[in-house]
Amino acid sequence: MLMTPNFKTKPKLVWKIDGENINVFKTALSLIDWGQAFDLMCNVDVAVTVFKDKFIAAAKSAFQLKSVGAKRLHRPSLSERAIDSLRRCGSAFKKWRRTRDQADYSSWKELEVSKRRIIQSDKHRRLYGIAKASRRNPRAVWKHVKKNTSAASIPPIPIPGHDEKYIVDPQDKAEFISQEFSKVYPACPRHCLPSTVSHGEPIRVEPPETPHCPPLHFTTSVILKQIQRLDSAKAAGSFLIANQLLKIAGTSVVYPLSRLFDLIVSKREFPTAWRQAEVVPVPKKGSSSFRPISLLPPLSKLFEKIVASHLSNYLDKNNLLSDTQYGFRKQRSTEMQLLHMAHQYSQALLQRAEEDVVLLDCSKAFDKLPHSSIVTSLSSHGVNGEMKGLLSDYLKGRSQRVVVEGHFSSEQSVPSGVPQGSILGPLLFTIAVNSLAKSISSTVMQYADDIVLSRTIKKHEDCVLLQQDLQRLVAWCKEVGLEINPEKSQHLRISNKRDKSVKVPGEYYVISGKKIPLVNEAVCLGVTFSSKLEWTAQVDKVSAKCRQRLYAVNAFFPQRYGAVKQLLYKSSPRLCLVMLVPYDQEPAKTAGIHSKEVPAEHPIEPSRQRQARSRLQAIPPAFARSRMEATLASTL
């Protein structure tokens, strides 16, 4: 085991919100003269700075801004009785040390026993409250578990090219990870030009006539509605204007925000202060690489929510987004895509055919997508004028810095991709890849950058057509500026045939001259599909996840709670069971939908999806219940 020194975590600025001073804060905001701050001749960056300074000044007049160390950030609050007991015990100890009298010693020991009993009672009361509120606030449970685990957020990083040498200092970790993240961004290639693939079919087909996106106006009612929806528990990073303060301000801050947002749209300039992201690296499981989690200014995300809502309503109203896209869209979800996938594959087995499924890995798609591809796609979807100018400026000049245990790295520019952790980023990515499936004859299902290409195989020509679709798709991605990684892509043949199976030409499907590996199991959106369309592997995976959650429940909450532990079980491990897999074990039935009820060429109706979901929530599948419910219940 590698022994590392304990480095001091830098303190963090935290608002100490006092309920008695909320009206003082609102009054201070209402007394500010916002009229001169957002003149049309005003610079956007200046206006944002003025709003920030005045807002924080009003907050400081009502609340205390404290610099709190990492250990004190999550220290549990003690009752007044416990604090009084600590003081009396401390005074008794000091008195005994001074007098060395046996009576004082006995008095101190009695107070010590009483102190421990009171603190233990406080701890039980706190755990009882966390457990009782776990159903409506599961975050509190896992926050308590995380606080009581001593594992470092970022483990020691091995130095490339040096055996048994590691980076352990938080500042050095931040700099190293920042450099690793910056290597992802390539030089922007030539792209977004009208082009054709080798067989002469256009790879970017746009509608001849496209409606135009209406102008955006920031009304006070829309802004207030979005403020009320803010999550106070969301991390704000080092940004002082937190969601909690915005929700407290409420109507007092709606007017200046409407003026500020209108100024940003009219100027078509995104504020410089909102372009910087704080990246929290999260280690990937079983890998030495990290997943970047970006924290953006809360004001920026509030603005983005309103813009994204306006843009989404326009796209949905005019039906401009492809039906193959299931990610980041209203009334679409991973469950819906998985239901369609399982239904399609089970229909192929019912027809005594086979299904070839190719799960494509798009390398760092959110980071590598060129900005010009996004801007070009906006025009083709009718987004022009102020909105296009604003979104184009939104992508430019962005930067990020990595934070590890309160230590920040130097800033690195972000020359490509969409901002991860943002509200607009996923929507812009969806628009940019919207035309991916228009020249593909096989079935395409997308969830953001996760692409699944499938085709029912009945004869040799079906494999040839699927290979041609793969070539079209790869050519489209290359023109747009994306890259498909064949080594991480997977080919799954779903079939019940032992012999007389249709052979793939050359035994493998090929991308850019490289073979796509043939697998017996593949994971899509967290669900494991097998070559026989059986769910044993998925059940085993969810079983392991349930056991981990049960361990946390049993390890951090005493056995004496009884009924409260049942609530914890129902709100966490059992939730894994009802979300286990939305399909029946038999391939002939998919989520309770029989082949006679729904023809293969028709999609699954939403009402049947809701019916299947309600059935699952009422009782888990029989094969899951027999293997899991009895085992998990016996561990409680």
C-alpha positions as CSV (number, residue, x, y, z in Angstrom):
1,M,0.0,0.0,0.0
2,L,1.3,3.4,-1.0
3,M,1.7,5.7,2.0
4,T,1.2,9.4,1.2
5,P,1.4,12.5,3.4
6,N,-1.8,14.4,4.4
7,F,-1.9,17.6,2.4
8,K,-4.0,20.5,3.8
9,T,-7.1,21.2,1.8
10,K,-7.6,24.9,1.0
11,P,-10.6,26.5,2.8
12,K,-13.7,27.3,0.9
13,L,-16.0,30.4,1.1
14,V,-19.4,29.5,2.3
15,W,-22.5,31.6,3.0
16,K,-24.0,31.3,6.5
17,I,-27.7,31.8,5.8
18,D,-29.7,33.1,8.7
19,G,-33.4,32.9,8.3
20,E,-34.0,36.1,10.3
21,N,-31.9,38.2,7.8
22,I,-33.6,37.0,4.6
23,N,-35.9,40.1,4.5
24,V,-32.8,42.3,5.1
25,F,-31.3,40.7,2.0
26,K,-34.4,41.2,-0.1
27,T,-34.7,44.8,1.1
28,A,-31.1,45.6,0.2
29,L,-31.7,44.2,-3.3
30,S,-34.9,46.2,-3.8
31,L,-33.1,49.5,-2.8
32,I,-30.5,49.1,-5.6
33,D,-31.0,51.4,-8.6
34,W,-30.6,49.0,-11.6
35,G,-31.6,51.6,-14.2
36,Q,-28.1,52.8,-15.1
37,A,-26.5,49.4,-15.0
38,F,-27.9,47.8,-18.1
39,D,-28.0,50.6,-20.7
40,L,-27.9,49.4,-24.3
41,M,-24.6,51.2,-24.7
42,C,-23.2,49.3,-21.8
43,N,-20.6,46.6,-22.2
44,V,-21.8,43.1,-21.4
45,D,-18.8,42.2,-19.2
46,V,-19.2,45.5,-17.3
47,A,-22.9,44.8,-16.8
48,V,-22.2,41.3,-15.4
49,T,-19.5,42.7,-13.1
50,V,-21.9,45.5,-11.8
51,F,-24.6,43.0,-11.1
52,K,-22.3,40.6,-9.4
53,D,-20.8,43.3,-7.1
54,K,-24.1,44.8,-6.1
55,F,-25.7,41.3,-5.5
56,I,-22.8,40.1,-3.4
57,A,-22.7,43.4,-1.5
58,A,-26.4,43.0,-0.6
59,A,-25.8,39.4,0.5
60,K,-22.9,40.5,2.7
61,S,-25.1,43.1,4.4
62,A,-27.4,40.3,5.5
63,F,-25.4,37.1,5.7
64,Q,-21.9,36.1,6.8
65,L,-19.4,34.8,4.3
66,K,-17.1,32.4,6.1
67,S,-13.9,30.8,5.1
68,V,-14.3,27.2,6.2
69,G,-11.8,24.3,6.0
70,A,-12.6,21.0,4.4
71,K,-13.0,19.2,7.7
72,R,-15.4,21.7,9.1
73,L,-17.5,21.8,5.9
74,H,-19.2,18.5,6.7
75,R,-19.0,18.6,10.5
76,P,-22.3,17.6,11.9
77,S,-24.1,20.2,14.0
78,L,-24.5,19.5,17.7
79,S,-27.4,20.4,19.9
80,E,-27.2,23.1,22.5
81,R,-27.3,20.4,25.2
82,A,-24.3,18.6,23.7
83,I,-22.3,21.9,23.4
84,D,-23.1,22.8,27.0
85,S,-22.0,19.3,28.1
86,L,-18.7,19.7,26.2
87,R,-18.0,23.1,27.9
88,R,-18.8,21.8,31.4
89,C,-16.7,18.7,30.8
90,G,-13.8,20.8,29.6
91,S,-14.0,23.1,32.6
92,A,-14.1,20.2,35.0
93,F,-11.0,18.7,33.3
94,K,-9.1,21.9,33.6
95,K,-10.1,22.3,37.3
96,W,-8.9,18.7,38.0
97,R,-5.6,19.4,36.2
98,R,-5.1,22.5,38.4
99,T,-6.1,21.0,41.8
100,R,-5.4,17.3,41.4
101,D,-8.2,16.7,43.9
102,Q,-10.0,13.3,43.9
103,A,-13.4,14.9,44.1
104,D,-12.7,17.0,41.0
105,Y,-11.5,13.9,39.2
106,S,-14.7,12.1,40.0
107,S,-16.8,15.0,38.9
108,W,-14.9,15.2,35.6
109,K,-15.3,11.5,35.0
110,E,-19.1,11.7,35.6
111,L,-19.3,14.7,33.2
112,E,-17.2,12.7,30.6
113,V,-19.6,9.8,30.7
114,S,-22.6,12.1,30.4
115,K,-20.9,13.9,27.5
116,R,-20.4,10.7,25.6
117,R,-23.9,9.6,26.2
118,I,-25.3,12.9,24.9
119,I,-23.1,13.0,21.8
120,Q,-24.1,9.4,21.0
121,S,-27.7,10.3,21.4
122,D,-27.2,13.3,19.1
123,K,-25.6,11.0,16.5
124,H,-28.5,8.5,16.7
125,R,-31.0,11.4,16.3
126,R,-29.1,12.7,13.3
127,L,-28.9,9.2,11.6
128,Y,-32.6,8.6,12.3
129,G,-33.4,11.9,10.6
130,I,-31.2,11.0,7.6
131,A,-32.7,7.6,7.3
132,K,-36.3,8.8,7.7
133,A,-35.8,11.4,5.0
134,S,-34.0,9.1,2.6
135,R,-36.9,8.5,0.3
136,R,-37.4,12.2,-0.5
137,N,-33.8,13.2,0.0
138,P,-31.4,10.2,-0.9
139,R,-28.5,12.7,-1.3
140,A,-28.3,13.0,2.5
141,V,-27.7,9.3,2.9
142,W,-24.8,9.1,0.4
143,K,-23.3,12.3,1.7
144,H,-23.1,10.7,5.1
145,V,-21.5,7.6,3.7
146,K,-19.0,9.6,1.6
147,K,-18.1,11.7,4.6
148,N,-17.3,8.7,6.7
149,T,-15.1,7.0,4.1
150,S,-11.4,8.1,4.2
151,A,-10.6,7.4,0.6
152,A,-8.9,10.3,-1.2
153,S,-10.9,11.9,-4.0
154,I,-7.9,11.6,-6.4
155,P,-5.5,8.7,-5.6
156,P,-1.8,9.1,-6.3
157,I,-1.2,9.4,-10.1
158,P,1.6,7.2,-11.6
159,I,4.2,9.3,-13.5
160,P,4.4,8.1,-17.1
161,G,7.7,6.6,-17.9
162,H,8.8,6.3,-14.3
163,D,8.3,3.1,-12.4
164,E,7.1,3.4,-8.8
165,K,6.9,7.2,-8.9
166,Y,3.7,9.0,-8.2
167,I,2.2,12.5,-8.1
168,V,0.8,13.1,-4.6
169,D,0.7,16.8,-4.1
170,P,-2.8,18.2,-4.9
171,Q,-1.4,21.2,-6.9
172,D,0.7,18.9,-9.0
173,K,-2.2,16.6,-9.5
174,A,-4.3,19.5,-10.8
175,E,-1.7,20.6,-13.2
176,F,-1.1,17.1,-14.5
177,I,-4.8,16.3,-15.0
178,S,-5.3,19.7,-16.7
179,Q,-2.5,18.9,-19.2
180,E,-4.1,15.5,-19.9
181,F,-7.5,17.1,-20.5
182,S,-5.9,19.6,-22.9
183,K,-4.5,16.8,-25.1
184,V,-8.0,15.8,-26.1
185,Y,-8.5,18.9,-28.2
186,P,-7.1,18.5,-31.7
187,A,-6.3,21.0,-34.4
188,C,-9.6,21.8,-36.2
189,P,-9.7,20.0,-39.5
190,R,-11.5,21.1,-42.7
191,H,-15.1,20.1,-42.2
192,C,-18.7,21.2,-42.6
193,L,-18.5,21.4,-46.4
194,P,-21.0,19.8,-48.7
195,S,-19.6,16.5,-49.6
196,T,-20.4,13.0,-50.9
197,V,-19.3,9.6,-50.0
198,S,-17.7,7.2,-52.5
199,H,-21.0,5.8,-53.8
200,G,-22.3,9.2,-54.7
201,E,-25.0,9.6,-52.0
202,P,-25.0,12.9,-50.0
203,I,-24.0,12.5,-46.4
204,R,-25.5,15.7,-45.2
205,V,-29.1,16.1,-46.4
206,E,-30.9,19.2,-45.1
207,P,-34.6,20.1,-45.6
208,P,-35.2,22.5,-48.6
209,E,-37.3,24.8,-46.5
210,T,-36.7,25.4,-42.8
211,P,-38.7,27.6,-40.4
212,H,-37.0,30.4,-38.6
213,C,-36.4,30.5,-34.9
214,P,-38.4,33.3,-33.3
215,P,-36.6,36.0,-31.2
216,L,-36.2,35.4,-27.5
217,H,-37.6,37.8,-25.0
218,F,-36.8,37.5,-21.3
219,T,-40.0,38.1,-19.3
220,T,-40.0,38.4,-15.5
221,S,-42.4,35.5,-15.3
222,V,-40.1,33.1,-17.2
223,I,-37.1,34.1,-15.2
224,L,-38.9,33.8,-11.9
225,K,-40.2,30.3,-12.9
226,Q,-36.6,29.2,-13.7
227,I,-35.3,30.6,-10.4
228,Q,-37.9,28.7,-8.4
229,R,-36.8,25.5,-10.1
230,L,-33.1,25.9,-9.1
231,D,-31.6,23.2,-6.9
232,S,-30.2,24.8,-3.8
233,A,-28.0,21.7,-3.2
234,K,-26.1,22.1,-6.5
235,A,-22.4,22.8,-6.1
236,A,-21.4,26.4,-7.1
237,G,-17.7,25.8,-7.0
238,S,-15.8,29.0,-6.1
239,F,-18.6,31.2,-7.6
240,L,-20.2,33.3,-4.8
241,I,-23.6,33.8,-6.5
242,A,-25.0,30.4,-5.5
243,N,-28.4,28.9,-6.4
244,Q,-29.5,29.2,-2.8
245,L,-29.0,33.0,-2.8
246,L,-30.9,33.4,-6.1
247,K,-33.8,31.4,-4.8
248,I,-33.9,33.5,-1.6
249,A,-33.8,36.7,-3.7
250,G,-36.7,35.6,-5.9
251,T,-38.7,38.5,-7.2
252,S,-36.2,41.1,-5.9
253,V,-33.7,40.0,-8.6
254,V,-36.0,39.2,-11.5
255,Y,-36.1,42.8,-13.0
256,P,-32.3,43.3,-13.1
257,L,-31.8,39.8,-14.5
258,S,-34.3,40.4,-17.3
259,R,-32.4,43.6,-18.2
260,L,-29.1,41.8,-18.1
261,F,-30.2,38.9,-20.2
262,D,-31.8,41.1,-22.8
263,L,-28.5,43.1,-23.1
264,I,-26.6,39.8,-23.7
265,V,-28.9,38.7,-26.5
266,S,-29.1,42.1,-28.2
267,K,-25.3,42.5,-28.1
268,R,-24.8,38.8,-29.2
269,E,-22.0,38.6,-26.7
270,F,-21.6,35.9,-24.0
271,P,-20.0,37.3,-20.8
272,T,-16.3,36.5,-20.4
273,A,-16.7,35.6,-16.8
274,W,-19.2,32.9,-17.7
275,R,-16.9,31.2,-20.1
276,Q,-14.6,29.7,-17.4
277,A,-15.3,26.3,-16.0
278,E,-14.0,24.6,-12.9
279,V,-13.4,21.0,-13.7
280,V,-13.6,18.4,-10.9
281,P,-11.9,15.2,-12.2
282,V,-13.5,11.9,-11.3
283,P,-11.4,8.7,-11.7
284,K,-12.9,6.2,-14.1
285,K,-13.5,2.7,-12.8
286,G,-10.6,0.4,-13.6
287,S,-8.7,3.0,-15.5
288,S,-6.0,5.6,-14.9
289,S,-7.9,8.3,-16.8
290,F,-10.4,10.8,-15.4
291,R,-13.9,12.0,-16.3
292,P,-14.2,15.8,-16.3
293,I,-17.2,17.2,-14.3
294,S,-17.5,20.9,-15.1
295,L,-18.9,23.5,-12.7
296,L,-20.2,26.6,-14.3
297,P,-21.4,29.9,-12.8
298,P,-25.0,29.5,-11.5
299,L,-26.0,32.7,-13.3
300,S,-24.7,31.3,-16.6
301,K,-26.7,28.1,-16.1
302,L,-29.8,30.1,-15.3
303,F,-29.4,32.1,-18.6
304,E,-28.7,28.8,-20.5
305,K,-31.9,27.1,-19.1
306,I,-34.1,29.9,-20.6
307,V,-32.3,29.9,-23.9
308,A,-32.3,26.1,-24.1
309,S,-36.0,25.9,-23.3
310,H,-36.8,28.5,-26.0
311,L,-34.7,26.6,-28.6
312,S,-36.1,23.2,-27.6
313,N,-39.7,24.4,-28.0
314,Y,-38.9,25.7,-31.4
315,L,-37.3,22.5,-32.6
316,D,-40.1,20.3,-31.1
317,K,-42.9,22.5,-32.5
318,N,-41.5,22.3,-36.0
319,N,-40.4,18.6,-35.7
320,L,-36.8,19.4,-36.7
321,L,-35.1,16.8,-34.6
322,S,-34.6,13.2,-35.9
323,D,-36.8,10.5,-34.3
324,T,-33.6,8.4,-33.9
325,Q,-32.3,10.7,-31.2
326,Y,-33.4,9.8,-27.7
327,G,-30.9,11.9,-25.6
328,F,-31.7,15.3,-24.0
329,R,-35.2,15.6,-25.5
330,K,-38.6,16.0,-23.9
331,Q,-40.6,12.8,-23.5
332,R,-37.5,10.8,-24.5
333,S,-35.3,8.7,-22.2
334,T,-32.9,5.8,-22.0
335,E,-35.8,3.5,-21.0
336,M,-37.7,4.4,-24.2
337,Q,-34.6,3.6,-26.4
338,L,-34.0,0.3,-24.5
339,L,-37.6,-0.7,-24.9
340,H,-37.5,-0.1,-28.7
341,M,-34.2,-1.9,-28.9
342,A,-35.4,-5.0,-27.0
343,H,-38.7,-5.0,-28.9
344,Q,-36.9,-4.9,-32.3
345,Y,-34.5,-7.6,-31.4
346,S,-37.1,-9.9,-30.0
347,Q,-39.2,-9.5,-33.2
348,A,-36.2,-10.6,-35.2
349,L,-36.0,-13.8,-33.1
350,L,-39.7,-14.4,-33.5
351,Q,-39.3,-14.3,-37.3
352,R,-36.5,-16.9,-37.0
353,A,-34.0,-14.3,-38.2
354,E,-30.9,-12.8,-36.7
355,E,-30.1,-9.2,-35.6
356,D,-26.7,-7.6,-36.1
357,V,-26.1,-4.8,-33.6
358,V,-23.1,-2.5,-33.9
359,L,-22.5,-0.2,-30.9
360,L,-20.2,2.6,-32.1
361,D,-17.8,4.4,-29.8
362,C,-17.4,8.1,-30.8
363,S,-14.1,9.2,-29.3
364,K,-14.4,12.3,-27.0
365,A,-17.3,13.5,-29.2
366,F,-18.4,16.3,-26.8
367,D,-14.8,17.6,-26.7
368,K,-13.8,17.2,-30.3
369,L,-16.8,18.4,-32.2
370,P,-15.6,21.6,-34.1
371,H,-17.4,24.8,-33.4
372,S,-17.9,25.5,-37.1
373,S,-19.9,22.3,-37.4
374,I,-22.3,23.4,-34.7
375,V,-22.7,26.9,-36.2
376,T,-23.4,25.4,-39.7
377,S,-26.0,23.1,-38.3
378,L,-27.7,26.0,-36.5
379,S,-28.3,27.7,-39.8
380,S,-29.6,24.6,-41.4
381,H,-32.2,24.3,-38.6
382,G,-33.4,27.9,-39.0
383,V,-31.5,29.4,-36.1
384,N,-30.2,32.7,-37.4
385,G,-29.9,36.4,-36.4
386,E,-29.4,37.2,-32.8
387,M,-29.7,33.6,-31.6
388,K,-27.1,32.3,-34.0
389,G,-24.8,35.1,-33.2
390,L,-25.2,34.6,-29.5
391,L,-24.7,30.8,-29.7
392,S,-21.6,31.3,-31.9
393,D,-20.1,33.6,-29.4
394,Y,-21.1,31.3,-26.6
395,L,-18.7,28.6,-27.9
396,K,-15.7,30.9,-28.4
397,G,-12.9,31.8,-26.0
398,R,-13.8,29.2,-23.4
399,S,-11.3,28.0,-20.8
400,Q,-11.2,25.6,-17.9
401,R,-9.1,24.9,-14.8
402,V,-8.9,21.7,-12.8
403,V,-9.5,21.8,-9.1
404,V,-8.2,19.1,-6.7
405,E,-8.8,19.4,-3.0
406,G,-9.2,23.2,-3.3
407,H,-6.0,23.6,-5.4
408,F,-6.5,25.1,-8.9
409,S,-4.4,24.5,-12.0
410,S,-3.5,27.1,-14.5
411,E,-6.2,27.9,-17.2
412,Q,-6.3,25.9,-20.4
413,S,-8.2,27.1,-23.5
414,V,-11.0,24.9,-24.9
415,P,-10.8,25.3,-28.7
416,S,-13.5,22.8,-29.7
417,G,-16.4,20.8,-28.4
418,V,-19.4,21.9,-26.3
419,P,-19.1,22.9,-22.6
420,Q,-19.6,19.8,-20.5
421,G,-21.7,20.4,-17.5
422,S,-23.6,23.2,-19.3
423,I,-27.3,23.3,-20.2
424,L,-26.9,24.4,-23.9
425,G,-24.0,22.0,-24.6
426,P,-26.0,18.7,-25.0
427,L,-28.7,20.5,-27.1
428,L,-26.1,22.0,-29.4
429,F,-24.5,18.6,-29.8
430,T,-27.9,17.1,-30.7
431,I,-28.5,19.7,-33.4
432,A,-25.0,19.2,-34.8
433,V,-25.5,15.4,-35.2
434,N,-29.1,15.6,-36.2
435,S,-28.6,14.6,-39.8
436,L,-26.5,11.6,-39.0
437,A,-29.2,9.0,-39.8
438,K,-30.7,10.6,-43.0
439,S,-28.6,8.6,-45.4
440,I,-28.6,5.3,-43.4
441,S,-31.0,2.5,-44.5
442,S,-30.4,0.4,-41.3
443,T,-32.0,1.2,-38.0
444,V,-30.1,3.9,-36.1
445,M,-30.7,4.8,-32.4
446,Q,-28.7,7.7,-30.8
447,Y,-28.4,8.8,-27.2
448,A,-26.2,11.9,-27.6
449,D,-22.9,10.4,-28.7
450,D,-23.9,6.8,-28.2
451,I,-24.8,5.4,-31.6
452,V,-26.4,2.0,-32.2
453,L,-26.6,0.7,-35.7
454,S,-28.7,-2.5,-36.3
455,R,-30.3,-4.6,-39.0
456,T,-32.3,-7.7,-39.2
457,I,-30.2,-10.4,-41.0
458,K,-32.0,-12.8,-43.2
459,K,-29.6,-13.2,-46.1
460,H,-26.1,-12.3,-47.1
461,E,-27.1,-9.0,-48.8
462,D,-28.3,-7.7,-45.4
463,C,-24.8,-7.9,-44.0
464,V,-23.5,-6.1,-47.1
465,L,-26.0,-3.3,-46.7
466,L,-25.1,-2.9,-43.0
467,Q,-21.4,-2.6,-43.9
468,Q,-22.3,0.1,-46.5
469,D,-24.2,2.0,-43.8
470,L,-21.2,1.8,-41.6
471,Q,-19.1,3.3,-44.3
472,R,-21.6,6.1,-44.8
473,L,-21.8,6.8,-41.1
474,V,-18.0,6.9,-40.7
475,A,-17.7,9.3,-43.7
476,W,-20.4,11.6,-42.2
477,C,-18.6,11.7,-38.9
478,K,-15.3,12.4,-40.6
479,E,-16.8,15.4,-42.5
480,V,-18.4,16.8,-39.4
481,G,-15.1,16.4,-37.4
482,L,-15.9,13.4,-35.2
483,E,-14.0,10.1,-35.0
484,I,-15.3,6.5,-34.6
485,N,-13.0,4.2,-32.7
486,P,-13.3,0.7,-34.1
487,E,-11.4,-0.9,-31.3
488,K,-13.8,0.2,-28.7
489,S,-16.9,-0.4,-30.9
490,Q,-18.6,-3.7,-30.6
491,H,-20.6,-6.1,-32.8
492,L,-23.3,-8.2,-31.2
493,R,-25.0,-11.0,-33.2
494,I,-28.4,-11.8,-31.6
495,S,-29.5,-15.2,-32.8
496,N,-30.9,-18.5,-31.6
497,K,-29.5,-20.4,-34.5
498,R,-26.8,-23.0,-33.8
499,D,-26.0,-23.5,-37.5
500,K,-27.1,-22.0,-40.9
501,S,-26.2,-18.6,-39.5
502,V,-25.6,-15.9,-42.1
503,K,-21.9,-15.2,-42.3
504,V,-20.6,-11.6,-42.3
505,P,-18.4,-10.9,-45.3
506,G,-14.8,-11.3,-44.1
507,E,-16.1,-12.5,-40.8
508,Y,-16.0,-9.0,-39.3
509,Y,-17.6,-5.6,-40.0
510,V,-14.9,-3.1,-40.8
511,I,-14.4,0.6,-40.0
512,S,-11.5,2.4,-41.8
513,G,-9.8,-0.9,-42.5
514,K,-10.0,-2.1,-38.8
515,K,-12.2,-4.9,-37.6
516,I,-15.0,-4.4,-35.1
517,P,-14.7,-7.0,-32.3
518,L,-17.5,-9.6,-32.2
519,V,-18.8,-10.0,-28.6
520,N,-21.3,-12.2,-26.8
521,E,-22.4,-9.4,-24.5
522,A,-22.6,-5.7,-25.0
523,V,-23.6,-2.9,-22.6
524,C,-25.9,-0.1,-24.0
525,L,-27.1,2.7,-21.7
526,G,-26.3,0.6,-18.6
527,V,-28.1,-2.5,-19.7
528,T,-26.3,-5.7,-20.8
529,F,-27.6,-7.3,-24.0
530,S,-26.6,-10.9,-24.7
531,S,-26.4,-12.8,-28.0
532,K,-29.4,-14.9,-26.9
533,L,-31.3,-11.9,-25.6
534,E,-31.2,-13.3,-22.1
535,W,-30.9,-11.1,-19.0
536,T,-28.8,-13.2,-16.7
537,A,-25.7,-10.9,-17.0
538,Q,-27.9,-7.8,-16.3
539,V,-29.4,-9.5,-13.2
540,D,-25.9,-10.3,-11.9
541,K,-24.7,-6.8,-12.5
542,V,-27.7,-5.2,-10.6
543,S,-27.3,-7.8,-7.9
544,A,-23.7,-6.6,-7.3
545,K,-24.9,-3.0,-7.2
546,C,-27.6,-3.9,-4.7
547,R,-25.1,-5.6,-2.4
548,Q,-22.9,-2.5,-2.4
549,R,-25.8,-0.4,-1.3
550,L,-26.9,-2.9,1.3
551,Y,-23.4,-2.9,2.7
552,A,-23.5,0.9,3.0
553,V,-26.9,0.7,4.7
554,N,-25.7,-1.9,7.2
555,A,-22.3,-0.4,7.8
556,F,-23.3,3.2,8.5
557,F,-26.7,2.8,10.1
558,P,-27.1,0.7,13.3
559,Q,-29.3,-2.4,13.4
560,R,-31.5,-0.9,16.1
561,Y,-33.5,1.3,13.7
562,G,-35.7,-1.5,12.3
563,A,-38.5,0.2,10.4
564,V,-36.2,3.0,9.3
565,K,-33.8,0.5,7.8
566,Q,-36.7,-0.9,5.8
567,L,-37.2,2.6,4.4
568,L,-33.5,2.8,3.5
569,Y,-33.8,-0.6,1.8
570,K,-36.9,0.4,-0.2
571,S,-35.4,3.8,-1.3
572,S,-32.0,2.4,-2.4
573,P,-31.3,-1.3,-2.9
574,R,-34.9,-2.3,-3.8
575,L,-35.0,0.7,-6.2
576,C,-32.3,-1.2,-8.2
577,L,-34.7,-4.2,-8.4
578,V,-37.7,-2.3,-9.8
579,M,-35.3,-0.5,-12.3
580,L,-33.6,-3.9,-13.0
581,V,-34.6,-4.3,-16.6
582,P,-37.8,-3.3,-18.4
583,Y,-38.1,-6.5,-20.3
584,D,-39.4,-10.0,-19.6
585,Q,-37.0,-12.9,-19.8
586,E,-38.6,-14.6,-22.7
587,P,-37.6,-13.1,-26.1
588,A,-41.2,-13.5,-27.3
589,K,-42.4,-10.9,-24.8
590,T,-40.8,-7.5,-24.4
591,A,-42.0,-5.5,-21.4
592,G,-45.3,-7.4,-21.5
593,I,-45.8,-6.5,-25.2
594,H,-46.7,-9.6,-27.3
595,S,-45.8,-9.9,-31.0
596,K,-49.5,-10.2,-31.9
597,E,-50.3,-6.9,-30.2
598,V,-47.7,-4.7,-31.8
599,P,-46.5,-5.4,-35.4
600,A,-42.8,-5.2,-35.9
601,E,-42.9,-2.2,-38.1
602,H,-44.8,-0.1,-35.5
603,P,-43.2,1.6,-32.6
604,I,-44.2,0.9,-29.0
605,E,-46.9,3.2,-27.8
606,P,-46.1,5.4,-24.7
607,S,-49.2,4.0,-22.9
608,R,-47.8,0.5,-23.2
609,Q,-44.4,1.8,-21.9
610,R,-46.2,3.3,-18.8
611,Q,-48.1,0.1,-18.3
612,A,-44.9,-1.9,-18.4
613,R,-43.2,0.5,-16.0
614,S,-46.1,0.4,-13.5
615,R,-46.0,-3.4,-13.6
616,L,-42.3,-3.4,-12.8
617,Q,-42.7,-1.0,-9.9
618,A,-45.5,-3.1,-8.4
619,I,-43.5,-6.3,-8.5
620,P,-40.0,-7.1,-9.9
621,P,-39.7,-9.8,-12.7
622,A,-40.0,-13.3,-11.4
623,F,-36.5,-14.3,-12.5
624,A,-35.1,-11.3,-10.6
625,R,-37.2,-11.8,-7.5
626,S,-36.2,-15.5,-7.2
627,R,-32.5,-14.7,-7.5
628,M,-32.3,-11.4,-5.7
629,E,-35.2,-10.5,-3.4
630,A,-34.8,-13.4,-1.1
631,T,-31.0,-13.0,-0.9
632,L,-31.2,-9.2,-0.2
633,A,-34.0,-9.4,2.3
634,S,-32.1,-12.0,4.3
635,T,-29.2,-9.6,4.7
636,L,-31.2,-7.0,6.4
